[in-house]
């Protein structure tokens, strides 16, 4: 259900939350989260375009969350990389007789709705606190 991109985005977001508000370079995030740097770079750019994180070039640059970790949900992170669960609003098969969702599609939609609620109720502050010292959710540097 969760793509590799989504998992890597969550790892990066938790890492940024643990170091908030200090900027983190791609190299530091990649090392702490065990995400390949080239792949991570693309994910971070998607998160910047979505307005979830900011980037600063230069000597003291890097990536930072644009809001407090408590105000960023897991669903926000998933949406930033186009990995948020998608609700089923109409029959995916396009069957004319399915004005309402059939039992199979209704069951899938309910499962997606449950996931959406769970992802909306969890925020980065909670995850970062519970993930302390848990590689690959960011190996804190001391």
N, C-alpha and C positions, 0 to 999 in steps of 0.2 A: 504494500500500500504506500509506503514511503520510498520515493526514488533516492538514488545515491546523491543526486544534486540536493534534494531536500535535506537529507541527513547531514551533508557537508555544510549546508547553509546554517542549519541549527547548531552544529558544532562551532562554526565561526561566530554566530550570534552570541552563544553562551560565553565564548572566550572574550568577546568584546564587552559583554556585560560584567564579567569577572574583573576586567581591567578598567571599566568605566570610571572616569571620563578620559583616561590616558589613551592617546593614539597607539595603535598597534600596526606594525608593518605586515605585509603579506607573508614575509618570511617567518616572523614571530608567530603569526596565527597558524600558518601551515605546520610549523614545528610542534606547536602545542596541541594541535587538533589532529595531527597525522593525516592531513588532507594534502594531496599533491599540489604544489604551488601554482602550476599553470592552470589547473582546474579551479583552484580556489580563487585565482585572480578573476576569472570569468564570473564566478558566483558573486564575488564582492562587487563587481561592476553592476551586475543585475540588482543587487541590493541598494547600491547608490542610485541607480536610475529609478528604483521604486520609492526612493526617499526614506529608506529605513536607516541607512548609515551615510556618513559623510566621509569625504577623503580630503586629505591635505598633503600636498607635495612638500618636499624639502627635508631639511635635517631633522626636524622634530615632527615630521609628518607621519601619516598613517591613516588608519580607519578608526572611526568612532561611531557609536550609536547617536542618532539625532535626538532621541528622547531618553528619558530615564528608563532603565531596564524594566521597572515595574509597569510601565505603560506600553510595553511592546509584547504582544502575545505570540505564541508559537504560530498561530494562524497568520499573523502579519509576516513572519519570516517565510513561511511556506508560500504565501501569496507573492512575496518579492521575487521568488524564483519560479513563478508559475506552477507551483506544486500543491496549491491548496485543493482540498477535496471539492469535487464538482457535483452539485446536486442534480438530480434527474428531474426535469420539469415536464417532459413529455416523453412518449415512447421513443427510445433510441432507434427502434426498427422502422419507425414511421408508419406503423400500421393504422389504417383509418379507423378500425374498430376500437382502438385504444384511446378513447377520449380521456379517460383517467388512467393512471398507471396500473398495469397488470400486477398481479401479486408478486412476481419475480422482481420487476423494476421498483415496486413500492418497497420491498424488503431491502434492496440495494440502496435506495434513496434514504431509508431510515437509518441504515448503517452509516452512510456518508454524513447524515445530519448529526448522528451521535459523535462521530469523529470531529466534525466541525465544532460542536459544542465543547468537546474536550480540549481541542487545540485553542479555542477562544478563551478558555478559562485558565490556561497555564501561561505564565509570563516569564520573561527572561530573568527577572530578579529571583524568582522561586527556583528556576532551573540552575542558575549560577550558584546559588547557595548550596543546593543539594548535590551539585556536581564537583564541588571543591576537591581537588586532588584526584579527580577521576579522568584519567586519560582514556579516550581522546576527546573529552569535553573541555579540554584546555588544561594543559600542564602549566600551572602557575609558576612563573619565574620568581625566585627570591633573591 
